[in-house]
């Protein structure tokens, strides 16, 4: 999972049976809650600038979900970032941009649905 709600989504996914989850938080976590900081400390969520290569090997994840993280990128960085996102995915890449019409960010039910589709 990559996007501004990474910590909360990864935290919820880790509570699901037979689910592994990791994330990249594209923003500074200085103001993040203690749970998010714990996920970062444990290495489950990393803080990284998505304009640069992601800190993962190729095909590290079966499904990569990106939520509202590429909206602000210029075409120069978008052309570098999209192939990088595809590189770390082995089976699927889902990118959400713009207003999703969801009051609290990306719906957790939608995340679970995408996970099941990728299985």
Rosetta constraint file for C-alpha pairs under 8 A:
AtomPair CA 1 CA 6 HARMONIC 5.88 0.50
AtomPair CA 1 CA 9 HARMONIC 7.66 0.50
AtomPair CA 1 CA 10 HARMONIC 7.07 0.50
AtomPair CA 1 CA 21 HARMONIC 7.58 0.50
AtomPair CA 1 CA 22 HARMONIC 6.42 0.50
AtomPair CA 1 CA 23 HARMONIC 4.62 0.50
AtomPair CA 1 CA 24 HARMONIC 6.43 0.50
AtomPair CA 1 CA 64 HARMONIC 5.97 0.50
AtomPair CA 1 CA 65 HARMONIC 4.87 0.50
AtomPair CA 1 CA 66 HARMONIC 5.91 0.50
AtomPair CA 1 CA 67 HARMONIC 7.78 0.50
AtomPair CA 2 CA 6 HARMONIC 5.72 0.50
AtomPair CA 2 CA 23 HARMONIC 5.58 0.50
AtomPair CA 2 CA 24 HARMONIC 4.84 0.50
AtomPair CA 2 CA 25 HARMONIC 6.05 0.50
AtomPair CA 2 CA 26 HARMONIC 7.16 0.50
AtomPair CA 2 CA 64 HARMONIC 7.71 0.50
AtomPair CA 2 CA 65 HARMONIC 6.25 0.50
AtomPair CA 2 CA 66 HARMONIC 4.74 0.50
AtomPair CA 2 CA 67 HARMONIC 6.28 0.50
AtomPair CA 2 CA 69 HARMONIC 6.93 0.50
AtomPair CA 3 CA 24 HARMONIC 7.00 0.50
AtomPair CA 3 CA 25 HARMONIC 5.88 0.50
AtomPair CA 3 CA 26 HARMONIC 6.21 0.50
AtomPair CA 3 CA 66 HARMONIC 5.82 0.50
AtomPair CA 3 CA 67 HARMONIC 4.84 0.50
AtomPair CA 3 CA 68 HARMONIC 5.81 0.50
AtomPair CA 3 CA 69 HARMONIC 4.91 0.50
AtomPair CA 4 CA 25 HARMONIC 6.31 0.50
AtomPair CA 4 CA 26 HARMONIC 6.78 0.50
AtomPair CA 4 CA 27 HARMONIC 7.09 0.50
AtomPair CA 4 CA 67 HARMONIC 7.26 0.50
AtomPair CA 4 CA 68 HARMONIC 7.01 0.50
AtomPair CA 4 CA 69 HARMONIC 6.93 0.50
AtomPair CA 5 CA 9 HARMONIC 6.24 0.50
AtomPair CA 5 CA 25 HARMONIC 7.87 0.50
AtomPair CA 5 CA 67 HARMONIC 7.86 0.50
AtomPair CA 5 CA 105 HARMONIC 6.85 0.50
AtomPair CA 5 CA 106 HARMONIC 7.52 0.50
AtomPair CA 6 CA 10 HARMONIC 5.94 0.50
AtomPair CA 6 CA 23 HARMONIC 5.89 0.50
AtomPair CA 6 CA 24 HARMONIC 6.67 0.50
AtomPair CA 6 CA 25 HARMONIC 5.84 0.50
AtomPair CA 6 CA 45 HARMONIC 7.74 0.50
AtomPair CA 7 CA 11 HARMONIC 5.99 0.50
AtomPair CA 7 CA 23 HARMONIC 7.18 0.50
AtomPair CA 7 CA 25 HARMONIC 7.32 0.50
AtomPair CA 7 CA 35 HARMONIC 7.78 0.50
AtomPair CA 7 CA 36 HARMONIC 5.23 0.50
AtomPair CA 7 CA 39 HARMONIC 7.19 0.50
AtomPair CA 7 CA 45 HARMONIC 6.92 0.50
AtomPair CA 8 CA 12 HARMONIC 6.30 0.50
AtomPair CA 8 CA 36 HARMONIC 7.34 0.50
AtomPair CA 9 CA 13 HARMONIC 6.13 0.50
AtomPair CA 9 CA 108 HARMONIC 6.71 0.50
AtomPair CA 10 CA 14 HARMONIC 6.13 0.50
AtomPair CA 10 CA 21 HARMONIC 5.78 0.50
AtomPair CA 10 CA 22 HARMONIC 6.33 0.50
AtomPair CA 10 CA 23 HARMONIC 6.55 0.50
AtomPair CA 10 CA 45 HARMONIC 7.94 0.50
AtomPair CA 11 CA 15 HARMONIC 6.90 0.50
AtomPair CA 11 CA 39 HARMONIC 7.93 0.50
AtomPair CA 12 CA 16 HARMONIC 7.08 0.50
AtomPair CA 12 CA 108 HARMONIC 7.87 0.50
AtomPair CA 13 CA 19 HARMONIC 6.57 0.50
AtomPair CA 13 CA 20 HARMONIC 7.33 0.50
AtomPair CA 13 CA 21 HARMONIC 6.33 0.50
AtomPair CA 13 CA 112 HARMONIC 7.91 0.50
AtomPair CA 14 CA 19 HARMONIC 6.15 0.50
AtomPair CA 14 CA 20 HARMONIC 6.20 0.50
AtomPair CA 14 CA 21 HARMONIC 6.17 0.50
AtomPair CA 15 CA 19 HARMONIC 7.80 0.50
AtomPair CA 21 CA 44 HARMONIC 7.48 0.50
AtomPair CA 22 CA 44 HARMONIC 5.05 0.50
AtomPair CA 22 CA 45 HARMONIC 5.65 0.50
AtomPair CA 23 CA 44 HARMONIC 6.44 0.50
AtomPair CA 23 CA 45 HARMONIC 4.46 0.50
AtomPair CA 23 CA 46 HARMONIC 6.30 0.50
AtomPair CA 24 CA 45 HARMONIC 5.42 0.50
AtomPair CA 24 CA 46 HARMONIC 4.81 0.50
AtomPair CA 24 CA 47 HARMONIC 5.63 0.50
AtomPair CA 24 CA 48 HARMONIC 6.32 0.50
AtomPair CA 25 CA 29 HARMONIC 7.87 0.50
AtomPair CA 25 CA 45 HARMONIC 6.71 0.50
AtomPair CA 25 CA 46 HARMONIC 6.02 0.50
AtomPair CA 25 CA 47 HARMONIC 4.75 0.50
AtomPair CA 25 CA 48 HARMONIC 6.35 0.50
AtomPair CA 26 CA 47 HARMONIC 5.86 0.50
AtomPair CA 26 CA 48 HARMONIC 5.37 0.50
AtomPair CA 26 CA 49 HARMONIC 5.44 0.50
AtomPair CA 26 CA 50 HARMONIC 6.34 0.50
AtomPair CA 26 CA 69 HARMONIC 7.12 0.50
AtomPair CA 27 CA 47 HARMONIC 6.75 0.50
AtomPair CA 27 CA 48 HARMONIC 7.42 0.50
AtomPair CA 27 CA 49 HARMONIC 7.42 0.50
AtomPair CA 28 CA 47 HARMONIC 6.95 0.50
AtomPair CA 29 CA 36 HARMONIC 7.84 0.50
AtomPair CA 29 CA 37 HARMONIC 7.25 0.50
AtomPair CA 29 CA 47 HARMONIC 7.59 0.50
AtomPair CA 32 CA 36 HARMONIC 6.10 0.50
AtomPair CA 32 CA 37 HARMONIC 6.68 0.50
AtomPair CA 33 CA 37 HARMONIC 6.51 0.50
AtomPair CA 34 CA 38 HARMONIC 6.17 0.50
AtomPair CA 35 CA 39 HARMONIC 6.39 0.50
AtomPair CA 36 CA 40 HARMONIC 6.35 0.50
AtomPair CA 36 CA 45 HARMONIC 7.94 0.50
AtomPair CA 37 CA 41 HARMONIC 6.08 0.50
AtomPair CA 38 CA 42 HARMONIC 6.10 0.50
AtomPair CA 39 CA 43 HARMONIC 6.28 0.50
AtomPair CA 39 CA 44 HARMONIC 5.28 0.50
AtomPair CA 39 CA 45 HARMONIC 5.43 0.50
AtomPair CA 40 CA 44 HARMONIC 5.93 0.50
AtomPair CA 40 CA 45 HARMONIC 4.67 0.50
AtomPair CA 40 CA 46 HARMONIC 5.58 0.50
AtomPair CA 40 CA 47 HARMONIC 7.42 0.50
AtomPair CA 41 CA 45 HARMONIC 8.00 0.50
AtomPair CA 48 CA 54 HARMONIC 7.32 0.50
AtomPair CA 50 CA 54 HARMONIC 6.68 0.50
AtomPair CA 50 CA 81 HARMONIC 6.54 0.50
AtomPair CA 51 CA 73 HARMONIC 7.97 0.50
AtomPair CA 51 CA 77 HARMONIC 5.77 0.50
AtomPair CA 51 CA 78 HARMONIC 7.85 0.50
AtomPair CA 51 CA 80 HARMONIC 7.21 0.50
AtomPair CA 51 CA 81 HARMONIC 5.99 0.50
AtomPair CA 52 CA 80 HARMONIC 7.89 0.50
AtomPair CA 52 CA 81 HARMONIC 7.26 0.50
AtomPair CA 53 CA 81 HARMONIC 7.68 0.50
AtomPair CA 53 CA 84 HARMONIC 6.45 0.50
AtomPair CA 54 CA 84 HARMONIC 6.94 0.50
AtomPair CA 54 CA 85 HARMONIC 7.82 0.50
AtomPair CA 54 CA 88 HARMONIC 8.00 0.50
AtomPair CA 56 CA 60 HARMONIC 6.45 0.50
AtomPair CA 56 CA 88 HARMONIC 6.58 0.50
AtomPair CA 57 CA 88 HARMONIC 6.29 0.50
AtomPair CA 58 CA 87 HARMONIC 5.21 0.50
AtomPair CA 58 CA 88 HARMONIC 4.46 0.50
AtomPair CA 58 CA 89 HARMONIC 7.02 0.50
AtomPair CA 58 CA 90 HARMONIC 7.83 0.50
AtomPair CA 59 CA 87 HARMONIC 6.17 0.50
AtomPair CA 59 CA 88 HARMONIC 4.38 0.50
AtomPair CA 59 CA 89 HARMONIC 4.61 0.50
AtomPair CA 59 CA 90 HARMONIC 4.36 0.50
AtomPair CA 60 CA 88 HARMONIC 5.23 0.50
AtomPair CA 60 CA 89 HARMONIC 6.15 0.50
AtomPair CA 60 CA 90 HARMONIC 6.88 0.50
AtomPair CA 61 CA 88 HARMONIC 6.14 0.50
AtomPair CA 61 CA 89 HARMONIC 4.93 0.50
AtomPair CA 61 CA 90 HARMONIC 5.90 0.50
AtomPair CA 61 CA 91 HARMONIC 7.79 0.50
AtomPair CA 62 CA 89 HARMONIC 5.52 0.50
AtomPair CA 62 CA 90 HARMONIC 4.80 0.50
AtomPair CA 62 CA 91 HARMONIC 4.91 0.50
AtomPair CA 62 CA 92 HARMONIC 6.38 0.50
AtomPair CA 62 CA 118 HARMONIC 7.31 0.50
AtomPair CA 63 CA 89 HARMONIC 5.84 0.50
AtomPair CA 63 CA 90 HARMONIC 6.96 0.50
AtomPair CA 63 CA 91 HARMONIC 5.90 0.50
AtomPair CA 63 CA 92 HARMONIC 4.77 0.50
AtomPair CA 63 CA 93 HARMONIC 5.88 0.50
AtomPair CA 63 CA 94 HARMONIC 7.75 0.50
AtomPair CA 63 CA 115 HARMONIC 7.17 0.50
AtomPair CA 63 CA 118 HARMONIC 6.59 0.50
AtomPair CA 64 CA 85 HARMONIC 7.33 0.50
AtomPair CA 64 CA 86 HARMONIC 7.99 0.50
AtomPair CA 64 CA 88 HARMONIC 7.70 0.50
AtomPair CA 64 CA 89 HARMONIC 5.83 0.50
AtomPair CA 64 CA 92 HARMONIC 6.27 0.50
AtomPair CA 64 CA 93 HARMONIC 4.83 0.50
AtomPair CA 64 CA 94 HARMONIC 6.29 0.50
AtomPair CA 65 CA 93 HARMONIC 6.02 0.50
AtomPair CA 65 CA 94 HARMONIC 4.87 0.50
AtomPair CA 65 CA 95 HARMONIC 6.00 0.50
AtomPair CA 65 CA 96 HARMONIC 7.93 0.50
AtomPair CA 66 CA 70 HARMONIC 7.91 0.50
AtomPair CA 66 CA 93 HARMONIC 7.83 0.50
AtomPair CA 66 CA 94 HARMONIC 6.18 0.50
AtomPair CA 66 CA 95 HARMONIC 4.68 0.50
AtomPair CA 66 CA 96 HARMONIC 6.06 0.50
AtomPair CA 67 CA 95 HARMONIC 6.09 0.50
AtomPair CA 67 CA 96 HARMONIC 4.82 0.50
AtomPair CA 67 CA 97 HARMONIC 6.39 0.50
AtomPair CA 67 CA 106 HARMONIC 6.93 0.50
AtomPair CA 68 CA 95 HARMONIC 7.96 0.50
AtomPair CA 68 CA 96 HARMONIC 5.99 0.50
AtomPair CA 68 CA 97 HARMONIC 4.95 0.50
AtomPair CA 68 CA 98 HARMONIC 6.50 0.50
AtomPair CA 69 CA 97 HARMONIC 7.51 0.50
AtomPair CA 70 CA 78 HARMONIC 7.03 0.50
AtomPair CA 70 CA 97 HARMONIC 7.05 0.50
AtomPair CA 71 CA 97 HARMONIC 5.92 0.50
AtomPair CA 71 CA 98 HARMONIC 6.71 0.50
AtomPair CA 73 CA 77 HARMONIC 5.82 0.50
AtomPair CA 73 CA 78 HARMONIC 5.66 0.50
AtomPair CA 74 CA 78 HARMONIC 5.97 0.50
AtomPair CA 75 CA 79 HARMONIC 5.95 0.50
AtomPair CA 76 CA 80 HARMONIC 6.83 0.50
AtomPair CA 77 CA 81 HARMONIC 5.91 0.50
AtomPair CA 78 CA 82 HARMONIC 5.93 0.50
AtomPair CA 79 CA 83 HARMONIC 7.11 0.50
AtomPair CA 80 CA 84 HARMONIC 6.51 0.50
AtomPair CA 81 CA 85 HARMONIC 6.19 0.50
AtomPair CA 82 CA 86 HARMONIC 6.32 0.50
AtomPair CA 83 CA 87 HARMONIC 6.01 0.50
AtomPair CA 84 CA 88 HARMONIC 6.72 0.50
AtomPair CA 85 CA 89 HARMONIC 6.75 0.50
AtomPair CA 85 CA 93 HARMONIC 7.41 0.50
AtomPair CA 86 CA 90 HARMONIC 7.91 0.50
AtomPair CA 86 CA 92 HARMONIC 7.83 0.50
AtomPair CA 86 CA 93 HARMONIC 6.39 0.50
AtomPair CA 89 CA 93 HARMONIC 6.54 0.50
AtomPair CA 91 CA 118 HARMONIC 7.16 0.50
AtomPair CA 92 CA 118 HARMONIC 7.05 0.50
AtomPair CA 96 CA 100 HARMONIC 7.51 0.50
AtomPair CA 100 CA 105 HARMONIC 7.50 0.50
AtomPair CA 100 CA 106 HARMONIC 7.39 0.50
AtomPair CA 102 CA 106 HARMONIC 6.49 0.50
AtomPair CA 102 CA 107 HARMONIC 6.96 0.50
AtomPair CA 106 CA 110 HARMONIC 7.35 0.50
AtomPair CA 106 CA 111 HARMONIC 7.59 0.50
AtomPair CA 107 CA 111 HARMONIC 6.52 0.50
AtomPair CA 108 CA 112 HARMONIC 6.32 0.50
AtomPair CA 109 CA 113 HARMONIC 6.17 0.50
AtomPair CA 110 CA 114 HARMONIC 6.21 0.50
AtomPair CA 111 CA 115 HARMONIC 6.18 0.50
AtomPair CA 112 CA 116 HARMONIC 6.20 0.50
AtomPair CA 113 CA 117 HARMONIC 6.22 0.50
AtomPair CA 114 CA 118 HARMONIC 6.26 0.50
AtomPair CA 115 CA 119 HARMONIC 6.41 0.50
